[in-house]
Amino acid sequence: MSAPAVPLGITPLTRPRALRAGDRVAVVAPSGPVPRERLDAGLDFLRGWGLVPVAATHTLDRHPRFGYLAGTDEARARDLQDAWCDPSVAAVLCARGGYGAQRIVDLLDWDALRAAGPKAFVGYSDVTALHEAWATRLGLVTLHGPMPASVSFLEDTPSREQLRQALFEPLEPRVLTSPEARTMVPGRASGITLGGCLSLLAAELGTPHARPGAAGGILLLEDVGDRPYALDRMLTQLLRAGWLDGVAGVALGSWEDCGPYEEVRSVLLDRLGGLGVPVVEQIGFGHCASTATVPLGVPAVLDAEAGTLTVNAPGA
């Protein structure tokens, strides 16, 4: 079932409540298969935060024909639906990315999801498709951040701690940057955070859950494993579709396994430099060993000269 899309414009989305010790949280696998040992390790960290994590029924499944999927589309959709609609669950965390979220979006009952009310939702990479749908269909803030079975969550303490803070202290202003952050296009801009994995944003164009565009937003972009010409193609698609018209600023994350960075940088500057808005590169989110947690759907200030993205900033 479908519900009418939520008008976005430059309006901040609805925030979930902060988590508290003792909260029950669900871990689901909407995309790729999850190794048991990585899931178990992630659940242990969540318990260490004082949470009560529960893995969804089909989290460890593998599709009988397509090994890149964690179980059938119907099973993955049902796990996500059941977790979100369970009143005892305070947050839903995706175990990992991969591929497959797009295959389940149209199987979800959006009226039921909306009726369940706001709660925290976490993921990145392929989960970008769900971030977009949660924004357009439910009007909710989500967290672009490390997932319990991901390397950045399991092996990088700062990444894990930043996610914990974002879940337990979501109203605290945060300045996001990295030692590698630098100005690509100078300037300073305010807007509402949106975005995620470039390939998923391009793939969402024309679908029922896609945003009409990035106007008024601080757009986050990152990707993994796509060559410079592919990044060029996807950015050109967004440009030709008018999706980038009116964007306030662009924050660029990691581009792991996309080729030599200077080649990637040349493409990014060529395609984004003409927008006439501030652009910051290598700000430290996405498919990198140490990844920032960025709330999507909140006011933020992008300062290209300082190489910072300040989220939940007063007056942004």
Secondary structure, DSSP 8 states (H G I E B T S, - for coil): --------TT---B------TT-EEEEE-SSS---HHHHHHHHHHHHHTT-EEEE-TTTT---SS-TTSSS-HHHHHHHHHHHHH-TTEEEEEES--SS-HHHHHTTS-HHHHHHT---EEEE-GGGHHHHHHIIIII-B-EEE---TTSHHHHH-HHHHHHHHHHHH-TTS-EEE--TT-EEEE--EEEEEEEEEEHHHHHHHTTSTT--S--TTEEEEEEEES--HHHHHHHHHHHHHTTTTTT--EEEEEEEETSS-HHHHHHHHHHHHGGG-S-EEE--S-SSSSS---EEESSEEEEETTTTEEEES-TT-
